[in-house]
Amino acid sequence: QQAALKNLGRMSANSSLIVAVDIQEKFRHLTYRFNELVGMGQFMFKISEIFDIPMILAEQSPNLMGHTAPELKECAHDKVIHNSRRIFPMMEDPGMRKIIQDINPKSIILFGLEAHVCINQSCMSLLKEGYDVHILTDCTSSQTKLDRETALFRMSDAGAFLTTSESAACEFAGGCDHPLWKPFVKTLIKRKVGPEPISSLFGLQVNFS
């Protein structure tokens, strides 16, 4: 009897959805490494545009929490779908559920805020529905390092794949034979990375430049 193949979590541009979660103004001065998160988020918006990957820009109660950081919102291209909700787990919001079901992705890539609240609860709700969930660790954060790191461990234990923005982008490209290789490389070189990169899970400093 052949053993079941392990799910390797491979991503492709034609079966993925990217979701930017709640990167809102009220969190700017409260969030661990907010500016670095925004810089890598800008990179993912461009990757979505280059590879024509569907993308959702999600906001949590914008009347209370403010709207998406302007330097990130200005990166939203014409195909970015905007959604606001009042529920932490995105699949419990009827509007968000319909958007995701209409796109019908195999893989859903999450990044944003906060790792231990909306990202975590959305991740669990998506895993329950059978989606492959990928968390971009270099552009996902919380107000504290402890909340962030604990949430990443928990999501990984539950079955989510931890990756980085560059790793995901390179997986979409696949190699230098891709017809969009040149614009991809230009975007990779120009991406904005803060002077103090987000700490790794194990307390090491990871240089993304």
N, C-alpha and C positions, 0 to 999 in steps of 0.2 A: 504494500500500500504506500503510495507516494505521499510524503509529508506535505502539509500545506505550506506554500511559499510565504515567507515573512513579508509583510508590507514594508517596502523600502521607502515609501513616501516620495516617490519621484514626481517632480512637477514638470508640466509643460504649459506653454503659453496658451494653447488652444483649449485647455481644460481647467484653467485656474481662475480664481477671483481674488483680488487684493482688497482688503478693507482697512482703511485708516480710521481708528477708533478714538473719538473724543479728545483730540489734541486741541483743547480749548483755552481761551485766554485766562480764565480763572485759575488755571493750573500753572501758569507760566512761572510764578515766583514760589511755587510750592513743590514743584516736581524735581526730583533728582535728575540732573543733566538734561533739562528741558531743551536747551538750545542744540545740544548734540542730537537729541531725538528728532527735532525739527529738520536739521540738516540732512539726516539720513532719510527722513520721510520725503523730503523734496526729491531725493534721488529715486525713491520708489514711484513717485508720481510720474517722473520722466520715463522710467522703465515700463510702466503701464502704457504710456503713450507710444513708445518705440515699438513694443511687441504686441500692441493692440490687445492688451489684457483688460477685461472689465474691472472697474474699480468703484468702490463705494466710499464716500466721505461721510462718516457717521458722527452725529453730535448727540450728546446727552443733555436733555432739558436746556437748550440754548438760552431760553428766557432767564434762567437762573445761573448758568455756568458760562455764559458768553458764547461767541461763535469760535470756529476754528481759527488758530493763529493765522494772522493775515499773510505772513510770508510763506505759509504752507497752502493756504486757500488760493493764493494767486497762481499756484502751480497746477490747479485743477483744470484739466483739459475738457473738451466738449463731451467726451464720453464718460466722464465721472458722474456717478449718480449720487445725489445728495439725499440724506435721510436723517431725520431727527426722531428721537424716541424718549420715553421716560422709564424704560425698563432696562435693567442691567444686562441680562442674557438676550442677545439680539434675536434668537430664534423664537422668543416669546413675544416679540413685537410683530403684530400682523403685517405692517408695512414692510419691515425688513425681511420677514419670512418670505413674502411674495416676491420681493426683488431677487433674493437668493435662489428661490425655486425657479423663477423665470430664466435666470442665467444658467442654472443647472450645472455648476462646476463639480469637478471631482476633488480638487484641492482648493482650500481657502487659506489665504495668507493674511494673518492678523498682525497689526502693529499699532502702538499708541498707548492710551492711558485708560484706567490705571491697571497695571498688570494684575494686581490682586483682587480687583473688583470686576469691571466690565470686560476686560480681556479674559480673565479667568472664567467668569460665568458664561461668556459667549463661547469660549473654547469648549466648555463642558456641554453646552447645548448643541453645538455643532457636531462634536464627537458622538453624542447620543443619536444624532440623525444619520450617522454613517459617513460623514465627510472626513477626508484627510485634512487635518488642521496643522498649519505651520506658523510658528511664532517667531517673528524677527527680533532677536534678542538685543540687537544694537539700536533699535528704535522702538523699544517698549520699556516703559518705566512706571514708577510709582512715586509717592512723596518720600518714601524711605527706601534705602537699599535692602533692608530686611524684608519688607513687603514684596519688593520686586523679585528678589532671589527666591524667596519661599514660594511665590506664585509660579515662577518658572519651573522649579522642581516639581511642584504639584501637577502642573499641566503636562510635563514630560512623563511623569508616572502614570497619568491617565491615558496616555497614548498620543499626545501631540508631538510634533517634530520641532525641535529647536534648531533654528538656523540663523543666518545673518542676511542682511540686505544684499551684500555682494555675492554671497553664495547662491541665493535664490536667483539673482539676476544672471549669473553665469550659467545656471542650470537652464534658464529660459533660452539663453544664447546657444548653448551646446558646443560651441567651438567657432573657430575663425572662418569656417565655411558658411556661416549663417549670412544671408543676404543683407542683414542689418548690422553686421559686425562693426562697421566703421562708426555709425552714429552711437552704437552701444559703447564702444571703447572711449569715444569722446566724452560721453556722459559719465563714464566710470572715472575718468581722469579729473573731470571738473566737479565731482560731487563734493559737497561741503561737509567736512568733518571737524568737530570742535577740537580745541587744543587739549582738552582733558577727556579722553574717550571713556565711555561707560565701562565700569568695572565688569570683569567676567564673573561667572558664578562662584569661582573659587578665590576671589579677592585679588586676582592678577590684573594688571592693566593691559588691555588689548588695544594695539594701535591699528586703527582701520585706515590709516592714510597710506 
